[in-house]
């Protein structure tokens, strides 16, 4: 399971944390970096080794 926590109080610098049971633990501070972490978190959810099952997949 992957979690994304975003904190963006009015008038303050936003922060975000992306964590996953696979060991992923990333943080971001600032608008641009938080937006980049959101995109990266979404990509991780599809590529996480805990979510991708190798059984039954055809060899490339």
Backbone as CSV, one residue per row, in Angstrom:
resi,resn,N_x,N_y,N_z,CA_x,CA_y,CA_z,C_x,C_y,C_z
1,UNK,0.825,-1.171,0.000,0.000,0.000,0.000,0.877,1.245,0.000
2,UNK,0.503,2.202,-0.787,1.249,3.461,-0.881,0.399,4.596,-0.323
3,UNK,1.047,5.508,0.407,0.363,6.650,1.005,0.996,7.942,0.523
4,UNK,0.176,8.923,0.278,0.639,10.257,-0.095,-0.012,11.238,0.865
5,UNK,0.808,11.978,1.608,0.308,12.959,2.559,0.761,14.334,2.099
6,UNK,-0.195,15.230,1.885,0.105,16.586,1.429,-0.393,17.572,2.479
7,UNK,0.453,18.522,2.822,0.092,19.566,3.764,0.329,20.910,3.079
8,UNK,-0.746,21.666,2.885,-0.638,22.942,2.181,-1.468,24.008,2.896
9,UNK,-1.010,24.452,4.067,-1.751,25.488,4.790,-1.747,26.811,4.023
10,UNK,-2.799,27.551,4.159,-2.904,28.835,3.466,-1.762,29.756,3.889
11,UNK,-1.044,30.267,2.901,0.044,31.202,3.146,1.362,30.564,3.550
12,UNK,1.425,29.227,3.587,2.659,28.544,3.982,3.188,27.689,2.831
13,UNK,4.409,27.255,2.948,5.030,26.408,1.935,4.442,24.997,2.028
14,UNK,3.953,24.448,0.903,3.393,23.100,0.938,4.487,22.039,1.095
15,UNK,4.117,20.934,1.731,5.006,19.791,1.882,4.233,18.531,1.527
16,UNK,4.964,17.480,1.157,4.325,16.205,0.841,5.273,15.064,1.197
17,UNK,4.676,13.937,1.556,5.428,12.724,1.853,4.776,11.570,1.104
18,UNK,5.605,10.769,0.444,5.143,9.584,-0.262,5.817,8.381,0.378
19,UNK,4.998,7.475,0.924,5.528,6.279,1.578,4.826,5.044,1.034
20,UNK,5.540,3.933,1.082,4.980,2.676,0.607,5.520,1.541,1.467
21,UNK,4.767,0.465,1.559,5.194,-0.701,2.317,6.443,-1.350,1.741
22,UNK,6.773,-1.052,0.482,7.964,-1.635,-0.138,9.249,-0.964,0.351
23,UNK,9.128,0.114,1.134,10.292,0.806,1.653,10.472,2.213,1.105
24,UNK,9.671,2.597,0.154,9.745,3.940,-0.419,9.393,4.973,0.648
25,UNK,10.186,6.038,0.741,9.944,7.110,1.700,10.565,8.382,1.133
26,UNK,9.743,9.204,0.480,10.228,10.429,-0.154,9.447,11.624,0.350
27,UNK,10.124,12.776,0.402,9.474,14.007,0.825,9.759,15.116,-0.175
28,UNK,8.907,16.129,-0.157,9.083,17.291,-1.027,8.628,18.540,-0.297
29,UNK,9.317,19.643,-0.559,8.973,20.937,0.024,8.925,21.960,-1.106
30,UNK,7.838,22.708,-1.190,7.675,23.722,-2.228,6.701,23.270,-3.299
31,UNK,6.075,24.231,-3.951,5.033,23.943,-4.939,5.498,23.009,-6.047
32,UNK,6.579,23.350,-6.723,7.044,22.543,-7.857,7.446,21.142,-7.429
33,UNK,8.134,21.032,-6.306,8.594,19.719,-5.846,7.435,18.856,-5.361
34,UNK,6.444,19.462,-4.730,5.276,18.699,-4.298,4.512,18.178,-5.513
35,UNK,4.329,19.012,-6.521,3.648,18.563,-7.737,4.416,17.427,-8.410
36,UNK,5.752,17.523,-8.430,6.570,16.460,-9.012,6.444,15.169,-8.194
37,UNK,6.378,15.288,-6.871,6.234,14.103,-6.027,4.876,13.443,-6.231
38,UNK,3.846,14.225,-6.436,2.521,13.664,-6.710,2.570,12.815,-7.979
39,UNK,3.181,13.345,-9.027,3.317,12.603,-10.287,4.145,11.345,-10.083
40,UNK,5.252,11.464,-9.346,6.117,10.320,-9.076,5.386,9.266,-8.235
41,UNK,4.587,9.702,-7.281,3.822,8.778,-6.437,2.828,7.983,-7.282
42,UNK,2.148,8.659,-8.194,1.195,7.974,-9.073,1.897,6.927,-9.930
43,UNK,3.085,7.256,-10.428,3.854,6.305,-11.235,4.301,5.123,-10.381
44,UNK,4.689,5.396,-9.149,5.132,4.315,-8.265,4.005,3.330,-7.982
45,UNK,2.804,3.827,-7.850,1.675,2.935,-7.567,1.496,1.878,-8.641
46,UNK,1.836,2.184,-9.877,1.709,1.188,-10.943,2.962,0.332,-11.081
47,UNK,4.111,0.810,-10.577,5.367,0.080,-10.734,5.856,-0.583,-9.453
48,UNK,5.178,-0.409,-8.358,5.619,-0.947,-7.061,5.768,-2.460,-7.133
49,UNK,6.888,-2.984,-6.631,7.085,-4.435,-6.666,6.050,-5.200,-5.830
50,UNK,5.428,-4.558,-4.869,4.400,-5.223,-4.082,3.064,-5.292,-4.821
51,UNK,2.885,-4.453,-5.813,1.623,-4.439,-6.568,1.719,-5.161,-7.892
52,UNK,2.922,-5.317,-8.434,3.087,-5.981,-9.724,3.361,-7.462,-9.463
53,UNK,2.609,-8.300,-10.101,2.761,-9.739,-9.940,3.428,-10.308,-11.178
54,UNK,4.513,-11.026,-10.982,5.251,-11.588,-12.100,4.641,-12.904,-12.574
55,UNK,3.860,-13.580,-11.753,3.272,-14.850,-12.139,2.291,-14.654,-13.280
56,UNK,2.385,-15.506,-14.254,1.452,-15.459,-15.359,1.779,-14.455,-16.440
57,UNK,2.860,-13.697,-16.277,3.227,-12.725,-17.297,4.092,-13.405,-18.339
58,UNK,3.868,-13.079,-19.590,4.671,-13.635,-20.679,6.042,-12.995,-20.682
59,UNK,7.053,-13.787,-20.983,8.421,-13.273,-21.047,8.548,-12.372,-22.257
60,UNK,9.293,-11.312,-22.101,9.473,-10.347,-23.196,10.494,-10.841,-24.180
